[in-house]
Amino acid sequence: MVRTGRADSLEVRTRERRLMPLLVGIASYAIGALLLWRTVEGPALPLIVSFAALFPINTAVLLLINTRWKISIHMTSLAGFVGVLLFTALTVWRELPADVEAALTLATVGPLVLLVPLLMWARVRVGAHTPGQVLAGAAFGLLVPQIELWWIVYEWLDLVG
């Protein structure tokens, strides 16, 4: 898009021009989830595929939001990453192998939360977003995957007793 002049930068700051990159993202995430479903084996398969399935679903929701209002996708991505790590550290970490369990504790993952306000400040500072757009992106990224994962782990998969 940058080479053809349809976007000024790789960020695609113009809300109306985000459709194609988001559709490509949804397709690639869906392909990745399908590949995981077909190649991963073992008891972690449902959880891994569930994690992967959140990406195309949530990107589709962001695409819908983006048709009316510009939300910070940078913020949804970072906050979603931190949120998923926090969810894992607080819930399913006991079910993980010992070496992974040691890496995913609240003490190791918790400090990553500090990156969220730092990126919020940076996105507003460079003029890419308003404070409301970064707040909405951070809230979406931290809350939506938490709710989805809670439902998947506790209700659908019943992984944690």
C-alpha positions as CSV (number, residue, x, y, z in Angstrom):
1,M,0.0,0.0,0.0
2,V,2.9,2.3,0.7
3,R,4.5,1.6,-2.7
4,T,1.3,2.3,-4.5
5,G,0.6,5.5,-2.6
6,R,-2.6,4.2,-0.8
7,A,-0.9,4.6,2.6
8,D,1.6,7.1,3.9
9,S,3.4,4.6,6.2
10,L,3.3,1.0,7.4
11,E,1.0,2.2,10.2
12,V,-2.0,3.0,7.9
13,R,-3.1,5.9,10.0
14,T,-6.1,6.7,7.9
15,R,-9.0,4.7,9.3
16,E,-10.7,4.3,5.9
17,R,-7.7,2.6,4.4
18,R,-7.3,-0.1,7.1
19,L,-9.8,-2.5,5.6
20,M,-7.4,-4.5,3.4
21,P,-4.6,-4.9,6.0
22,L,-7.2,-6.0,8.6
23,L,-8.7,-8.5,6.2
24,V,-5.3,-9.9,5.4
25,G,-4.6,-10.1,9.1
26,I,-7.8,-12.0,9.7
27,A,-7.1,-14.5,6.9
28,S,-3.5,-15.1,8.1
29,Y,-4.6,-15.6,11.7
30,A,-7.3,-18.0,10.6
31,I,-4.8,-20.0,8.5
32,G,-2.4,-20.1,11.5
33,A,-5.2,-21.3,13.8
34,L,-6.1,-24.0,11.3
35,L,-2.5,-25.1,10.9
36,L,-2.1,-25.4,14.7
37,W,-5.3,-27.4,14.9
38,R,-4.0,-29.8,12.3
39,T,-0.4,-30.1,13.6
40,V,-0.3,-29.7,17.4
41,E,-0.9,-32.8,19.5
42,G,-1.4,-33.5,23.1
43,P,-3.6,-32.2,25.9
44,A,-2.7,-28.6,25.3
45,L,-4.2,-28.6,21.8
46,P,-7.6,-27.2,22.7
47,L,-6.1,-24.3,24.7
48,I,-3.5,-23.5,22.0
49,V,-6.1,-23.5,19.2
50,S,-8.4,-21.4,21.4
51,F,-5.6,-18.8,21.9
52,A,-5.0,-18.7,18.2
53,A,-8.7,-18.4,17.3
54,L,-8.9,-15.2,19.4
55,F,-6.8,-13.4,16.9
56,P,-9.1,-13.6,13.8
57,I,-12.2,-13.1,16.0
58,N,-10.9,-10.0,17.8
59,T,-9.4,-8.5,14.6
60,A,-12.8,-8.9,13.0
61,V,-14.3,-7.0,15.9
62,L,-11.7,-4.3,15.6
63,L,-12.5,-4.1,11.9
64,L,-16.1,-3.4,12.8
65,I,-15.2,-0.8,15.3
66,N,-12.8,0.8,12.8
67,T,-15.6,1.3,10.3
68,R,-17.1,4.0,12.6
69,W,-14.2,5.1,14.8
70,K,-10.4,4.8,14.8
71,I,-9.3,2.6,17.7
72,S,-5.6,2.1,18.4
73,I,-4.7,-1.3,17.1
74,H,-1.2,-0.9,18.5
75,M,-2.7,-0.6,21.9
76,T,-5.1,-3.6,21.4
77,S,-2.1,-5.7,20.3
78,L,0.2,-4.8,23.2
79,A,-2.5,-4.9,25.8
80,G,-3.8,-8.1,24.4
81,F,-0.4,-9.8,24.6
82,V,0.1,-8.6,28.2
83,G,-3.4,-9.6,29.1
84,V,-3.0,-13.1,27.7
85,L,0.3,-13.5,29.6
86,L,-1.4,-12.3,32.8
87,F,-4.3,-14.6,32.3
88,T,-1.9,-17.5,31.8
89,A,0.2,-16.5,34.9
90,L,-2.9,-16.2,37.1
91,T,-4.9,-19.2,36.0
92,V,-3.5,-22.1,33.8
93,W,0.2,-21.8,34.7
94,R,-0.2,-24.7,37.1
95,E,-1.1,-27.0,34.2
96,L,2.1,-26.0,32.3
97,P,5.5,-27.8,32.2
98,A,7.8,-26.7,35.1
99,D,10.2,-24.6,32.9
100,V,7.3,-22.7,31.3
101,E,5.5,-22.4,34.7
102,A,8.6,-20.7,36.1
103,A,8.6,-18.2,33.3
104,L,4.9,-17.3,33.5
105,T,4.5,-16.1,37.0
106,L,2.9,-12.8,38.1
107,A,6.4,-11.6,39.1
108,T,7.8,-12.2,35.6
109,V,4.8,-11.1,33.6
110,G,3.4,-8.3,35.9
111,P,6.1,-5.7,35.0
112,L,5.0,-5.9,31.3
113,V,1.9,-4.0,32.3
114,L,4.2,-0.9,32.5
115,L,4.6,-1.1,28.7
116,V,0.9,-0.3,28.2
117,P,0.9,3.3,29.5
118,L,4.3,3.9,27.9
119,L,2.9,3.0,24.5
120,M,-0.3,5.0,25.1
121,W,1.8,8.0,25.8
122,A,3.9,7.4,22.6
123,R,0.9,6.9,20.3
124,V,-0.6,10.2,21.5
125,R,2.7,12.0,21.5
126,V,3.4,11.2,17.8
127,G,-0.1,12.3,16.9
128,A,-1.3,8.9,15.7
129,H,-4.2,8.8,18.1
130,T,-6.2,10.7,20.6
131,P,-6.2,9.8,24.3
132,G,-9.7,8.2,23.9
133,Q,-8.5,6.0,21.0
134,V,-5.5,4.7,23.0
135,L,-7.6,4.2,26.2
136,A,-10.2,2.3,24.1
137,G,-7.5,0.2,22.5
138,A,-5.9,-0.6,25.8
139,A,-9.2,-1.5,27.4
140,F,-10.2,-3.7,24.5
141,G,-6.8,-5.5,24.5
142,L,-6.8,-6.1,28.3
143,L,-10.4,-7.0,28.9
144,V,-11.8,-8.7,25.8
145,P,-9.2,-11.6,25.6
146,Q,-9.5,-12.0,29.4
147,I,-13.2,-12.5,29.2
148,E,-12.9,-14.8,26.2
149,L,-10.2,-16.9,27.8
150,W,-12.0,-17.1,31.0
151,W,-15.0,-18.5,29.2
152,I,-12.8,-20.9,27.1
153,V,-10.8,-22.2,30.0
154,Y,-13.5,-22.4,32.8
155,E,-16.7,-23.0,30.9
156,W,-15.9,-24.6,27.5
157,L,-12.8,-26.6,28.1
158,D,-13.1,-26.9,31.9
159,L,-9.3,-27.1,32.2
160,V,-9.0,-25.6,35.6
161,G,-10.9,-27.2,38.5
